[in-house]
């Protein structure tokens, strides 16, 4: 592979790492520049908002604004992105007096944003700006200013928006997460907004959704009955229950083989499930998150591939396999 003049793989790596560190330092600097009273007021305004939050920006700032709007929406605050050009051509109709505007601009002098200001003032909406220049026109006309300036972009030419957009995004994320915490959003609330994808499944899918009907044998069943039960269920194990239906053990394929191997042939006829089972096995309930069950199976010195599922009374109701959890996409 040809390299750029004077550059090799190691120097490419060094350059990339230094640029990452430059952006990390830019975020650190931004944290020190944020005024406590500005953050307090911005979060308070958003917390008390009775309408929606409208996030706006143009160019690269517009892309960051879209992400901030999505983050707010997914964490309990209704937010939309409105492009400044669209706003000036009818989109302003989406803005009501009870809404809050978050405007992003590195320079604070973006023409399209400034053209929106008279209409925003007329509607009486609160304006929070995330800007790189605290003395800019946008900042001066905002109710709250969150400074997100950088001394230099990560771009070697100091031209492409890089560090500045990273800082603006970090400031937006910080405000969104602080607001989420203030609203007391729970894991269940978050899950309700993320029903699909791996994240949603990890927060919503439970053992009851993936388990198989419990294949049961009694403690006194002989080894041949256990073999037939395992074969019929095709789950690699059976649950062992007492006369009340409560779980007392589990017999896996491995338990079956090992017990038969060490049992003398003349004693096989007396071999029962009680001697083959693993007593008091690890269990999950119907409401256990499937992801927690997965961790329970894997995060241990010796992994297990099946878990009995019990109800609130301790009765055995199902069998959950590692295979089914993995196949679900968790």
DASULQUI-V293994 format. One record per backbone hydrogen bond with DSSP energy under -0.5 kcal/mol. CO is the residue of the C=O (numbers start at 1). NH is the residue of the N-H. If there is no record, write none. Layout:
BEGIN
co	nh
CO	NH
CO	NH
END
This chain:
BEGIN
co	nh
4	7
8	12
9	13
10	14
11	15
12	16
13	17
14	18
15	19
16	20
17	21
18	22
19	23
20	24
21	25
22	26
23	27
24	28
25	29
26	30
27	31
28	32
29	33
30	34
35	38
35	39
36	40
37	41
38	42
39	43
40	44
41	45
42	46
43	47
44	48
45	49
46	49
52	54
52	100
53	55
53	80
54	102
55	82
56	104
58	61
59	63
60	64
61	65
62	66
63	67
64	68
65	69
66	70
67	71
68	72
69	73
70	74
71	75
72	75
72	77
73	76
78	53
80	55
83	87
84	88
86	89
86	91
87	90
87	92
90	93
91	94
92	95
94	96
96	99
98	50
98	51
99	126
100	54
101	103
101	128
102	56
103	130
105	132
106	132
108	138
110	114
111	115
112	116
113	116
113	117
114	117
116	119
116	120
117	121
118	122
119	123
120	124
120	125
121	124
126	101
126	128
127	143
127	144
128	103
129	131
129	146
130	105
131	148
132	134
133	136
136	140
137	141
139	142
144	129
145	147
146	131
155	158
160	155
162	166
163	167
164	168
165	169
166	170
167	171
168	172
169	173
170	174
171	175
172	176
173	177
174	178
175	179
176	180
177	181
178	182
179	183
180	185
181	184
186	190
187	191
188	192
189	193
190	193
191	194
196	200
197	201
198	202
199	203
200	204
201	205
205	290
205	291
206	209
206	210
207	210
207	211
212	319
214	216
215	239
217	241
218	221
219	274
221	273
222	225
222	226
223	227
224	228
225	229
226	230
227	231
228	232
229	233
230	234
230	235
230	236
236	253
238	251
239	217
239	241
240	248
240	249
241	219
242	245
245	316
246	242
248	280
249	240
250	252
250	278
251	238
252	256
253	257
254	258
255	259
256	260
257	261
258	262
259	263
260	263
262	264
264	267
264	268
265	268
267	270
268	271
271	223
272	275
272	276
273	276
273	277
277	279
278	250
282	308
284	310
285	288
286	208
288	207
289	293
290	294
291	295
292	296
293	297
294	298
295	299
297	304
298	300
301	303
305	322
307	320
308	284
309	317
309	318
310	286
311	314
314	247
315	311
317	214
318	309
319	212
320	307
321	325
322	326
323	327
324	328
325	330
326	329
END
